[in-house]
Amino acid sequence: MADRTRARSTSLRMRRVDEREYRLLMAVGFPFFLLATVIARLLPSRWGARPPEAAPGRSIFAEARTAASIAIPFAFRG
C-alpha cells in the first residue's frame, strides 16, 4: 500500500514538473512564433511565407498560439 501511494505521489510530482516546463516553454516560445507570424503576414503572399493551413480570417495571436502548440510538444519527445 505504501509503495502504491509513493509511486502515485512521484507520478503526480513528475506531471507537475512537466506541466511547469511546458508552460515555461510556451511563455518563452510564444513571442518567437508571434514575431514569425507578424513577419509572415507582412511579406507578400507570393513568397510563400504563410503556411497553407493558415486560415485567412484568423488573428496573428491565434496563428502564433497554434504554431507554438504544434512545435513545443516535440521538446518532450524522447
C-alpha positions as CSV (number, residue, x, y, z in Angstrom):
1,M,0.0,0.0,0.0
2,A,2.8,2.4,0.9
3,D,4.6,1.7,-2.4
4,R,1.5,2.4,-4.4
5,T,1.0,5.8,-2.6
6,R,4.7,6.6,-3.0
7,A,4.5,5.8,-6.8
8,R,1.4,7.9,-7.2
9,S,2.9,10.9,-5.5
10,T,6.1,10.6,-7.6
11,S,3.9,10.4,-10.7
12,L,2.0,13.5,-9.7
13,R,5.2,15.3,-8.9
14,M,6.7,14.5,-12.3
15,R,3.4,15.5,-14.1
16,R,3.5,18.9,-12.3
17,V,7.2,19.4,-13.3
18,D,6.3,18.5,-17.0
19,E,3.3,21.0,-16.9
20,R,5.6,23.7,-15.5
21,E,8.2,23.1,-18.2
22,Y,5.5,23.2,-20.9
23,R,4.2,26.5,-19.6
24,L,7.6,27.9,-19.4
25,L,8.4,26.8,-23.0
26,M,5.1,28.3,-24.2
27,A,5.9,31.6,-22.4
28,V,9.3,31.7,-24.0
29,G,8.3,30.4,-27.4
30,F,5.1,32.3,-28.0
31,P,6.8,35.6,-28.6
32,F,9.1,34.0,-31.2
33,F,6.2,32.5,-33.0
34,L,4.3,35.8,-32.7
35,L,7.2,37.6,-34.4
36,A,7.4,34.9,-37.1
37,T,3.7,35.3,-37.7
38,V,3.8,39.1,-38.0
39,I,6.8,38.8,-40.4
40,A,4.9,36.2,-42.5
41,R,1.9,38.5,-42.7
42,L,4.0,41.4,-43.8
43,L,5.7,39.5,-46.6
44,P,4.0,39.2,-50.0
45,S,1.9,36.0,-50.2
46,R,3.6,35.0,-53.5
47,W,6.8,34.5,-51.4
48,G,5.0,31.6,-49.7
49,A,5.8,32.9,-46.2
50,R,2.4,31.8,-44.8
51,P,1.8,28.2,-44.1
52,P,-1.0,26.6,-46.2
53,E,-3.1,25.7,-43.1
54,A,-3.3,29.3,-42.0
55,A,-6.9,30.4,-42.2
56,P,-7.5,33.7,-43.8
57,G,-9.6,35.2,-41.0
58,R,-7.5,34.2,-38.0
59,S,-5.7,36.7,-35.8
60,I,-2.0,36.7,-35.5
61,F,-2.3,35.6,-31.9
62,A,-4.3,32.6,-32.8
63,E,-1.8,31.6,-35.6
64,A,1.1,32.1,-33.2
65,R,-0.6,30.1,-30.5
66,T,-1.3,27.3,-32.9
67,A,2.3,27.3,-34.2
68,A,3.7,27.2,-30.7
69,S,1.3,24.4,-29.5
70,I,2.4,22.3,-32.5
71,A,6.1,22.8,-32.2
72,I,6.7,22.9,-28.4
73,P,5.5,19.3,-27.6
74,F,8.4,18.0,-29.6
75,A,10.7,19.1,-26.8
76,F,9.0,16.4,-24.6
77,R,9.5,13.5,-27.0
78,G,12.4,11.3,-26.5
